[in-house]
Amino acid sequence: MKITDIPFGTTDWNSIATTTHPGVTGTAYWRTCHFGDIRVRMVEYTPGYLADHWCSKGHILLCLEGELHTELDDGRVVSLRAGMSYQVADSAEAHRSSTTTGARLFIVD
């Protein structure tokens, strides 16, 4: 990721409108900001959430609260708890998220 032409700024995530994204089960709530080509999100998954798609977009993801399970298309499952993160490149390994307890995430892609 190359970050250019973005002046210093702050974000009050509580002032960013929430969009709703239903999963196969549960719901994801996104607060999204764009800075040039970079998308930054605060995401909350409700308990029982399962993504409705496999994602091949690259991310840097930090789990702030709860527990997140990420299934990779090769069958591996990775679990993150608060304070853990993962990173994956665009088109590197398809993945999908789920949580039994709910999770709050900070994602840059």
N, C-alpha and C positions, 0 to 999 in steps of 0.2 A: 504494500500500500504506500502510495506516495501522497503526502498531504501538502497541498499548495493552495495559495490564494484564499486562506481562511483566516480572517482577523481574530484576535483574542476575543472570546465571548464566554458567557455563562449560560446555563440552561436551567430553568426552574421546571423540573419534570412535572410538578403538580399543575402547571399552567398549560401543558400540552394536551390537546384533545385526544381522547382514547378512541381507537377503532376496535371493532369486535371481529374476531376471526374464529368461527366454529371449527372444532376438530371432528374427527370421527365420533369421539366422545369428549365432553368438556369444551371449554372455551379458552381462547387466548385473547388477552387485551393488550394492545400495543399503543405506546406513545412513541411517535417517530419524528425525528429531525433529520434533515438532509443538509450536508455541508459539502457543496460541490458534488462529486461522485460518491461520497461516503454517506451511508445511511447509518444512523445511530438510533437504537431502540431501547426502551425500558419495556419489558414484556412480563406479563403475569399469566401463568397457566393455572386454571382452576384444578382442584383435586379431580383425578380421573381423566385428565386430558390425554388424548392421543392425536397426533398430527394427522391430517387427512391427505398428506402427500409425502413423497420422498424428496428431499431437498439436495441440490447439487451446488448451491451457492456457497462461497467461502465465508467464514465467520470467525470472529474472535468473540467468545461468549464467556461471561462471568456469572456464576450462580451466586446471587445475593442472599436468597432465602429459600428454604425448602430443599427438595431433592429432584433432580432431573435425570431421566434415563434417555440415552441416545443410542438408538439401534443403527448400526452401519449395515450397508447392503451385503457385506460379506458374512453377516451373522453375529458379529461382535456386539456386545452391549456395554456401554460405558456409563457409569453413574457418577454424577457430580452432587456434592453437598455445598452448602454455603461456604464461600471462600475458594472454591475450586473453579478452574476454567478449562476450556479447550479451544483449539484453533484448527482450522482446516481450510485448504485452498479451494478456489473455484474449481469445480469439476474433478476434484480429487477423489472423494469417497461420498457417495450418496448416504444420507442419514435422515432419520426422523425422530422426533422427540415425544416423550410421554412422561407423565408423573402420576403417582398415586396420591401424593400428599399435597400437591400444588407447588409452584416454584415462582420466584421472581428473578429475572435475568436482566443483565445489561449486555447488549449485543452490538458489535460494530461490523458492518459489512459493506 
